């Protein structure tokens, strides 16, 4: 894979930015990668572990001369960061982001960008429950989707270059409009996270089940909820506050289905439960066939894992 950008700037140096850096280096996609994070502690860590070719002490310094700037900060601060860097952007540069919500991010960022700077929002559908500069790895995006969400009228060659970068980092890409993206993600990611947070919260409240029992017997299903519920609190607070409508729509449907299942249990309607679980099992099979998960028992983990 050959170089796509001369200079790339990563703003925010957490899981996604650090994985991008490693994936860019793996394939030689950029000449130089600069980076900036809000805290001196994260910047020092980045310098210590060699994350970025150059770690800068201000966002403005990091974006100066960059051909591509990628905002890798929580969704709620994208607009403020865009306002801060706007005057320093090179004419003809492209700004992108990796935020988990798109309509609100576009509304917050686009007004700050000067004429002649392209904006190509993107969202890699890959992550772990870990965060921070040490959590990234080059393989994070391999064979995962990255949705590209160009606003109407975007410059075609700028979009193609961002898409080529993600493909070079191992991802599969597809273009989508922002509203559709937010609805799809509410179903596949945002509502499931809220449900996991709730389930772990409920278990925590249930004092008749001791803490040790919850942990000891967690492989019975609960453990997979705890992994999701360990995700970064700031990131997820911002996701729900910024994808309000779609998340509420899906949670409304979820509640209706939950009531229907609750009623089937109460009335002993085994046919309803069996038919429902048969349908959901087929969805799991579809995900495996699409190469988006392993069918190894227990997600390929050892029993101790
Ligand atoms: P993360 O590991 O928590 O890192 C966030 C980074 O943003 C940190 O380096 C933090 O700096 C920096 N930051 C926060 N506020 C800032 C500000 N005002 N100015 C400059 N830097 C700031 O987060 P992440 O998981 O990489 O997520 C980053 C973005 O990717 C989010 O928008 C998220 O929605 C999206 N995303 C996440 C996942 C996932 O599963 N994690 C997947 C796809 C997309 P400090 O360390 O100094 O606080």
Boltz pocket constraint, residues with backbone or C-beta under 6 A from the ligand:
constraints:
  - pocket:
      binder: B
      contacts: [[A, 11], [A, 12], [A, 13], [A, 14], [A, 15], [A, 16], [A, 17], [A, 36], [A, 37], [A, 38], [A, 39], [A, 40], [A, 42], [A, 43], [A, 71], [A, 72], [A, 73], [A, 74], [A, 75], [A, 77], [A, 81], [A, 98], [A, 99], [A, 100], [A, 101], [A, 123], [A, 124], [A, 125], [A, 126], [A, 127], [A, 128], [A, 130], [A, 131], [A, 132], [A, 133], [A, 232], [A, 235], [A, 239]]
      max_distance: 6.0
